[in-house]
C-alpha cells in the first residue's frame, strides 16, 4: 500500500508537506503548484489515506451521519445521497444514512449513529414546510438540505424556488405564449408560494397582467383533471407552467381531448425533469431540473468546512457541476436550476 513517504519521494518534497496537502491544510502553507503536483502524484500512485490513523491523530472518525426524515421521493433520495457520498469521498469521509419516519424511532436511529462517533450531520426533510430540527442533532456540526426552519440557525442548501417560477414563465413568454397558466399544488407548501411569486414577477416584467383565473392549484386525482379541463374551456391558455412534471399530464390529456398539439398549439413546462415521467410524454416534456446531486455535494462541503474549521478554497466543487453558491453563502444557499429543453415548448422541434 502506498504511503505518504512514497508520495513525498516521488514529488521531491518532505513528508510534512505531503501531509499538509493530502489533509487539505495546505492553503497559505504550500505553494499552489507544489500542492497540485503532490495531489497529482498521489492520484497516480493510488494513495489512499488510512482512516484509522487519521482518527487517532485528529480525534475524528471521518464519518458523517445523513438523517432523512420521511423521504419517499426516490430521485431526490438517490441523487442527493450520491452527491453527498461523492463529496465525502473526495474529502476523506464516509456517510452512514438512516431514513426515519419522524416518529419516536427517529431518536433511536440518531442515537445509533451517534454511538459510531459522527463528526457531523446532514438532515433533510424535503416537505417544503417549515420544520423543527431534532434536538439530538443541534449540538453537532449540522447542515440542512432543502429543509426550512423558523430561525435559520443552521446552514441550509435548497433549490432557488423563486427562480424556478420566474425562469419557466419567462421561457413561456419567449415562446410567444399570451395566456400563461400556473398549475400549482393545492397543498400550501413553501415551493408552491415561492414559484407563484416567480411566475408573477416574470409576467409583471413582460407587462402581462396577472389573472387569478389562470392559476389552478390541484392535487393528483380525478378532481384535478376536471379543474384543468374547466380552465381550458373558460380561459383558453396557450402556455402552462406546472408545479411538477406529474401535473403536466393533465395538460397533455386535456389538449389531446380538444385536438390540440403540445409544442405546436400550446407550450408546457414542468418541474423535476424526472425521466420516469418526462420521457413518457409525447412530445417529451421540457422541465426544470432539480439540483438534487448538487445539494448533496454542497451540503457535505459545507459540513466539512464546519468540522475542520477551515476554508475549502475558492473553488471546491467539480468543474462538471452547475454553478453552486459559495460555501460561505448567506442562509439559505440557493442553487439556480436549469431548464432542460425538449419538445413541449412552441418553437422547439
N, C-alpha and C positions, 0 to 999 in steps of 0.2 A: 504494500500500500504506500502511495506517495505521501511524503511528509513535507512540512514547511521547509525543512533543511534542503530537500531535493529542489523545491521551487527556488529557494534562495541561491543555491549553487548555480542553477541554470541561468537565473536572472542577473547574477553577479552583484547581489545585494546582501545585506545582513538578514538574519532570521527575524530580528525585531522589526525590520522594515516590512518583510512579508507578513508578519503577524498584524501589523497596523493595517495593511491593505486588505488582507483577507478577513479581518474582523471589522471592516468598514470604519476604521478610526484614522484613516489616512488624511482626511481633509485638513489642510493647513500644516501638515507634518511631512508629507511626502510629495515630491513633485508630481504633477499630473501625468507627465509622460512615463515616469518610472512606475507609478501605480497602475497605469494602463498596461504596461509591459508585464508586470507581476501577475495581473489578472489573466492576461493572455496566456502566459506560460502555465499558470495553474490550471486553466481550462485544457490546454494542450496536453499536460501530463495527467489529467484526470484527477487532480487533487480534490479530496472531499474532507471537510472538517470533521473532527471527532466530537460528536455532541456531548459525550460523557466527560471528555476532558474540558470542554468549554464550560460545562455545568459546574465542575469543581472549581474552575478558575474564576468564574463570574458570579456564582451563586444563583444562576438562572438555569431553567430546564430546557429552554429552546422550544417550549410547547405553547401554542395558542389555543384557547377554547373558543369554539364557534357555537353560540346558543341561538337556535332558530325557534321562534315561538309561533306555532300554528301555521306553518308553511305548507301549503298544498299545491302551490304553483311549481310544477316540475321544471320548466325552463328557468324560472327565477332561481330555484334552489340549486340546480345543477351548474348553471353558468356562474352564479355568484360564488359558489364554493370552489369552482375551478379557478376563477380569478384569484381568490384568496389563497388557494394552495400554491399556485404558481409564484405569487409574490412571496409567500412564506418560504418556499424552497429557495428562492433567489437570495433571501437574507439569512438562510440557515436555520429556519424554524420548521416545525411540523404543526398540523392542525388536528385537534380532536373535535368532532362535530356531534352535537346532540339536537334532535328535533323534539321540542316539548309541545304540550297541548295547552299551556297556560294555566294548568291546574296545580295542585299541590306537588305533583310529580316533578314539576319544573325545579323546585327547590332541591329535591333529591338528586336530580341529574346534574345540577350545577355543583352540588356538594361532591359528587363523584369526580367531576372534572377537577375541582379544587384540590382533591387528595393527590392528584398527579402533579401538583405544583405549577399551575398555569402561570406564565409570565404576564398574560393579559387576555382580554376577551373581546370578541366581536358579538354583537347582539342584533338580531334582525326580526322584525315583525312587520312585514310589508302589507299592512292592512290599510295604509293611507289614513290612519286615525292617530290622534294624539294618544300616546300610551305612557305607562309608567315603567321605568326600568326596574327589574328585580333587585331588591335590596342587597341580595347576595353578590351582585356584580359591581356595585358602586364604589367599592373601596379598592378596586384593581384598575390598572390601565384599561380603558374601555373605549371602543369606537362603535357607533351605531350605524347600521346600514338601512337606509330607507325607513327609518323609524323616528317619528316626530315626538318630542317631549314638550312639556309646558315651559320648562326653564332653560332649555338649551345648555345644560351643564356639561354635556359630553360632545365630542366631535361627531358630526353626522355627515354621511355622504348619501346623496339621493339624486334622482333624475331631475332635470330642470323642467318641472311640470308646466310652468308658465310658457316657456319656450316651445314646448310640445304643441300647445294650442295655438300659439302665435305663428310658428313656422308652418304648421299644417294648413292653417287658414290662409296665410299669405300664398302658399303654393296653389291653393284652390282659386284664389283671386287671380293669380298669374295665369291660370289655365283658361280664364275668361268667364268663370262662374259668376253669376249675378245674384243668385239667391242661395246662400250657403247655410245649410242646416247643421246644427250640432246635435248628434245623437249621443246623449250623455248617460250617466249612471244614476239610477233612481236612489241609490244609497248616498248619503251625504258625506262623501269622502273628501279629503284634502285635495287629492288629484282631480276630482270632479270639479271642485270650485276653482282651482287654480288654472286648469286647462280652459275652463269657460272664460276666465279673465283674459287669457292669451288670445282666445278667439275674438273676444270683444275688442281688444286692443288693435288687432290686425284689421278688423272691419273699420274701426274709427280712423286709423291711419289712411285707409283707402277711401275715406269719406263715403262709406257704405253704412246705412242706418242699421242699428241693432233692432231686430224684430223678434220679440219673445215667442211669436208663433213659429219661428224656425228652430226653436230649442225644444227637444223632446227627450226627457230623461226616462229611461226604461230599464227593466230588469231583463233577465234572459228567459222569456216564456212566451206563450201564445198572445198574451195581452200586449207584449212589446211589439209583435208583428202588426197587431191591429192599430196601435198608436202610430207606427211609422207609415202604415198604409194610409191612415187618415191624413197624415202630414203630406204625403204625395198628392192626394186629391185636393186638399184645401189650399196649399201654398205653391205646389209645383217647384220644389227646389231643383237646381241643376248642379249643386255641389254639396258634398256631405263630409263633415269631419266627425269620425266616430271615436268614442271614448276608448274602445279597444277593437281588436280585429274581429272578435266574435260578433259584435253588434253590426259589423258591416254586412253580415249575412242578410239582415232584414232589408237592407238597401238593394242588394242583388236580387232577392226574391221579389220585392215589390216592383223593381224595374222590369224583371222578366215577365211578370203578370200583365204589364202595361205595354209590352212590346218595345221597351227602351233598352238601349245598349250601354252598359257601363264602359267608360273610356271613350265613348263617341257622343252619346246624348247627355251624359252626366258624369261627374267625377267623384271618386270616393277615396278617402284616406283613412286608414285605421291606425291603431297604436299597438305596438308589441312586436311586430314582424315575426310572429310565431309561424314557423313553416308548416306546422300541423294544421293551421287554419289558412294562412295567406296563400299557400301554394295550391290549396284545393279550389280556390275561386277561379272562374274563367270570365273575364281576363284576370290574371294574377293581381293580387291586391297591393297597391302602394301603401307603405306603412312606416311609422316612426319606430325605429329600432330602440329598444330599451337597453341601457348600458349595464346589464347585469354583471358581466365579466369584469368590466372596468370598475364597478362599485366594489366588488370583492377585492380587486387588486389595490385600489386606492386605500381601502379601509385597513388592509394589512400594512401597507407602507406607513400610514399614519400611526398605527398601533406600534410598529417597530420604533418609530421616532420617539414615541412616548416612553416605551420601555427602556430604550437605550439612551434617552435624554440627549438626542443629537439631531442635527440636520441630516437629511439623506442626500444632500447636494442639490444643485439647481435643476437637474432633470433625472429623477429617479425611476421614470417609467419607460417601458419598452417603446421603441420608435413606431411599432406597428399598431399601437393603441390610438383611439381617438383622443383628441385633446382633453387632458384632465386638469382639474383645478390644482393649484399649488398645495403642497402638504400643509402649509400654514394658513390656508383659506379661512375666512370667517365662517361661522356656523350659521346655516348648513353649507357644506360644499356641494354645489350643484353641477352635475355633468350635463353638458349640452348633448342632445340626442340627434342622431342622423335620420333623415328621411330616405328610405330605400325605394327608389323609383321602380315601378313596374308598369302595368298597362291600364290601371284603373283610373288614371287621370287623363282628361282630354288632351290630345297632342302627343301622348306617349304611345308610340307604336311598338 
